Amino acid sequence: GRLGGRPAALSDEDLAHARALLADPEITVHQVAKRLGVAPSTLYRHLPGGRSQVSGDQ
């Protein structure tokens, strides 16, 4: 068989970078998404809790 599908928009390295950026309360999800060249919805898909998942607030 053949593997198919769309390539992942975020690598594990990009996701780690996004988590590090989101640990700073001054930076928004939209800013991180723009910096990584993806849509904010892509970040929310990979980080379902948004910023709270990163900071561990809840």
BAFI-3210 file (N, C-alpha, C; in Angstrom, 3 decimals, decimal comma, padded with zeros to 6 digits):
// residues 58
n [1|2|3|4|5|6|7|8|9|10|11|12|13|14|15|16|17|18|19|20|21|22|23|24|25|26|27|28|29|30|31|32|33|34|35|36|37|38|39|40|41|42|43|44|45|46|47|48|49|50|51|52|53|54|55|56|57|58]
n.u [000,812|000,204|001,350|-000,374|-001,819|-001,957|000,988|002,308|001,630|002,975|006,050|007,531|009,493|008,701|006,336|007,283|008,668|006,524|005,168|007,065|007,083|004,436|004,470|005,121|003,221|002,763|002,708|000,537|-001,636|-002,236|-000,048|002,058|001,267|001,430|004,166|005,121|004,049|001,544|-002,025|-003,973|-005,870|-004,622|-002,662|-004,325|-005,474|-003,356|-002,711|-004,959|-005,932|-005,124|-003,432|-003,608|-002,961|-000,269|000,806|-000,123|-002,085|-004,720]
n.v [-001,174|002,304|005,165|008,081|011,369|014,638|016,511|017,089|020,182|021,273|020,526|018,391|019,886|022,510|022,606|022,389|024,790|026,565|026,031|026,985|029,705|030,388|030,229|032,677|035,245|037,588|037,102|036,278|033,613|034,015|035,561|033,744|031,778|033,209|033,697|031,115|030,502|029,325|028,739|030,090|028,216|025,819|025,673|025,556|023,090|021,357|022,004|021,537|022,674|025,228|028,144|027,515|024,828|024,879|026,545|025,304|026,194|025,323]
n.w [000,000|-000,206|001,460|002,323|002,328|003,812|004,487|007,784|009,388|011,502|012,961|015,483|016,672|016,023|017,482|020,101|020,210|019,958|022,353|024,169|023,501|024,132|026,848|027,740|028,947|027,545|024,851|022,230|021,033|018,362|017,522|017,837|016,021|013,621|013,553|013,211|010,808|010,438|010,790|013,508|014,339|013,802|015,786|018,054|017,548|017,975|020,552|022,577|024,989|024,776|025,909|028,631|028,771|028,314|030,335|032,568|034,275|034,703]
ca.u [000,000|000,887|000,994|-000,778|-002,294|-001,292|002,104|002,021|001,947|003,910|006,927|007,662|010,347|007,853|005,382|008,041|008,931|005,246|004,920|007,982|006,609|003,167|004,716|005,187|001,845|002,685|002,602|-000,757|-001,656|-002,197|001,327|002,862|000,863|001,993|005,614|005,382|003,494|000,350|-003,229|-004,194|-006,629|-003,663|-002,077|-005,350|-005,670|-002,240|-002,726|-006,400|-006,223|-004,587|-002,375|-003,703|-002,252|001,162|001,193|-000,539|-002,952|-005,938]
ca.v [000,000|003,581|006,129|009,343|012,389|015,927|016,579|017,815|021,611|021,561|019,446|018,326|021,016|023,706|022,540|022,714|026,230|027,223|025,911|027,896|031,069|030,595|030,329|034,117|035,766|038,754|036,649|035,648|032,451|034,532|035,974|032,525|031,156|034,006|033,476|029,764|030,383|028,471|029,400|029,879|026,979|024,710|025,606|025,070|021,661|020,638|022,348|021,687|023,545|026,564|028,608|026,855|023,552|025,177|027,113|024,421|026,928|024,591]
ca.w [000,000|-000,300|002,494|001,726|003,247|003,828|005,442|009,027|009,325|012,589|013,393|016,945|017,052|015,961|018,586|021,314|020,128|020,241|023,800|024,853|023,273|024,828|028,286|027,993|028,892|026,655|023,461|021,968|020,145|016,991|017,231|017,695|014,760|012,530|013,562|012,703|009,467|010,441|011,290|014,943|014,546|013,791|017,132|018,979|017,283|018,598|021,978|022,802|026,122|024,514|026,810|029,936|028,697|028,366|031,624|033,641|035,197|035,033]
c.u [000,864|000,417|000,642|-001,193|-001,442|-000,140|001,717|002,464|002,989|004,747|006,951|008,491|009,542|006,888|006,064|008,334|007,661|004,933|005,801|007,523|005,339|003,321|004,820|003,783|001,671|002,448|001,284|-000,605|-001,559|-000,780|002,230|002,549|001,475|003,498|005,976|004,816|002,315|-000,835|-003,356|-004,952|-005,720|-003,024|-003,084|-005,616|-004,581|-002,155|-004,176|-006,763|-005,752|-003,471|-002,406|-003,011|-000,746|001,577|000,814|-001,434|-004,157|-005,773]
c.v [001,248|004,500|007,449|010,327|013,635|015,905|017,411|019,274|021,987|020,333|019,429|019,501|022,325|023,752|022,874|024,214|027,018|027,177|026,877|029,344|031,355|030,638|031,799|034,704|036,967|038,360|035,909|034,437|032,921|034,946|034,766|031,855|031,897|033,771|032,113|029,547|029,430|029,290|029,159|028,581|025,755|024,557|025,069|023,579|020,837|020,887|022,593|022,605|024,965|026,903|027,883|025,494|023,769|025,622|026,229|025,091|026,104|023,121]
c.w [000,000|000,824|001,830|002,784|003,196|004,836|006,671|008,903|010,374|012,908|014,922|017,462|017,050|017,140|019,918|021,365|020,463|021,730|024,583|024,699|024,064|026,345|028,704|027,865|027,959|025,195|023,274|021,052|018,698|016,600|017,013|016,362|013,576|012,414|012,966|011,300|009,365|010,935|012,796|015,225|014,546|015,168|018,133|018,779|017,980|020,102|022,378|023,966|025,913|025,481|028,153|029,931|028,850|029,756|032,800|034,657|035,627|034,856]
res [g|r|l|g|g|r|p|a|a|l|s|d|e|d|l|a|h|a|r|a|l|l|a|d|p|e|i|t|v|h|q|v|a|k|r|l|g|v|a|p|s|t|l|y|r|h|l|p|g|g|r|s|q|v|s|g|d|q]
***
